[in-house]
Amino acid sequence: MSPDTQDKTRTFDEVVRELENVVKRLEDEQVPLEEGLSLYEKGVKLAREAEQILENARTRLKELTSRGIQDSEIGE
């Protein structure tokens, strides 16, 4: 599966696991420079993807919280 098709369907946990694997590879002193740069770039993309997933979750929580407050005020 290509990264482009995965971006929309991966969970936060999946992205973090993949990022952890990238970090482990980067910590290997035997990684050639070009591969290391490629892995670093992939890691940056994964970190941004994880950040976006978290931001979406924060937004949803804010919306749900504000709806909950409004619903409880209506019931009073």
One Martini backbone bead per residue (centre of mass of N, CA, C, O) as a GRO file, in nm:
protein
   76
    1MET     BB    1   0.097   0.035   0.023
    2SER     BB    2   0.074   0.357  -0.015
    3PRO     BB    3   0.105   0.653   0.148
    4ASP     BB    4  -0.137   0.798   0.010
    5THR     BB    5  -0.356   0.577   0.095
    6GLN     BB    6  -0.294   0.584   0.410
    7ASP     BB    7  -0.339   0.873   0.526
    8LYS     BB    8  -0.667   0.848   0.561
    9THR     BB    9  -0.661   0.552   0.747
   10ARG     BB   10  -0.477   0.603   0.969
   11THR     BB   11  -0.378   0.576   1.279
   12PHE     BB   12  -0.208   0.697   1.534
   13ASP     BB   13  -0.071   0.429   1.615
   14GLU     BB   14   0.042   0.361   1.335
   15VAL     BB   15   0.217   0.612   1.300
   16VAL     BB   16   0.390   0.575   1.554
   17ARG     BB   17   0.507   0.302   1.483
   18GLU     BB   18   0.647   0.396   1.224
   19LEU     BB   19   0.819   0.614   1.361
   20GLU     BB   20   0.973   0.421   1.547
   21ASN     BB   21   1.108   0.264   1.316
   22VAL     BB   22   1.262   0.502   1.202
   23VAL     BB   23   1.426   0.568   1.453
   24LYS     BB   24   1.570   0.298   1.475
   25ARG     BB   25   1.714   0.323   1.203
   26LEU     BB   26   1.863   0.595   1.268
   27GLU     BB   27   2.027   0.465   1.517
   28ASP     BB   28   2.177   0.323   1.304
   29GLU     BB   29   2.514   0.342   1.214
   30GLN     BB   30   2.474   0.181   0.918
   31VAL     BB   31   2.336   0.409   0.782
   32PRO     BB   32   2.323   0.560   0.511
   33LEU     BB   33   2.295   0.878   0.425
   34GLU     BB   34   2.060   0.863   0.219
   35GLU     BB   35   1.878   0.688   0.396
   36GLY     BB   36   1.870   0.881   0.635
   37LEU     BB   37   1.735   1.115   0.486
   38SER     BB   38   1.483   0.958   0.405
   39LEU     BB   39   1.396   0.884   0.691
   40TYR     BB   40   1.372   1.169   0.798
   41GLU     BB   41   1.153   1.260   0.604
   42LYS     BB   42   0.949   1.048   0.691
   43GLY     BB   43   0.937   1.135   0.989
   44VAL     BB   44   0.825   1.417   0.940
   45LYS     BB   45   0.563   1.326   0.803
   46LEU     BB   46   0.461   1.154   1.040
   47ALA     BB   47   0.454   1.379   1.251
   48ARG     BB   48   0.248   1.551   1.097
   49GLU     BB   49   0.026   1.340   1.090
   50ALA     BB   50  -0.004   1.308   1.395
   51GLU     BB   51  -0.071   1.604   1.451
   52GLN     BB   52  -0.333   1.607   1.282
   53ILE     BB   53  -0.484   1.393   1.439
   54LEU     BB   54  -0.477   1.548   1.708
   55GLU     BB   55  -0.621   1.803   1.609
   56ASN     BB   56  -0.884   1.661   1.532
   57ALA     BB   57  -0.944   1.560   1.817
   58ARG     BB   58  -0.957   1.835   1.955
   59THR     BB   59  -1.189   1.946   1.790
   60ARG     BB   60  -1.397   1.732   1.864
   61LEU     BB   61  -1.390   1.781   2.170
   62LYS     BB   62  -1.482   2.074   2.162
   63GLU     BB   63  -1.751   2.021   2.024
   64LEU     BB   64  -1.865   1.822   2.234
   65THR     BB   65  -1.840   2.007   2.479
   66SER     BB   66  -2.018   2.241   2.374
   67ARG     BB   67  -2.268   2.067   2.333
   68GLY     BB   68  -2.297   1.968   2.625
   69ILE     BB   69  -2.342   2.247   2.745
   70GLN     BB   70  -2.587   2.325   2.577
   71ASP     BB   71  -2.767   2.083   2.656
   72SER     BB   72  -2.769   2.145   2.966
   73GLU     BB   73  -2.897   2.430   2.940
   74ILE     BB   74  -3.165   2.337   2.809
   75GLY     BB   75  -3.253   2.140   3.057
   76GLU     BB   76  -3.298   2.381   3.281
   0.00000   0.00000   0.00000
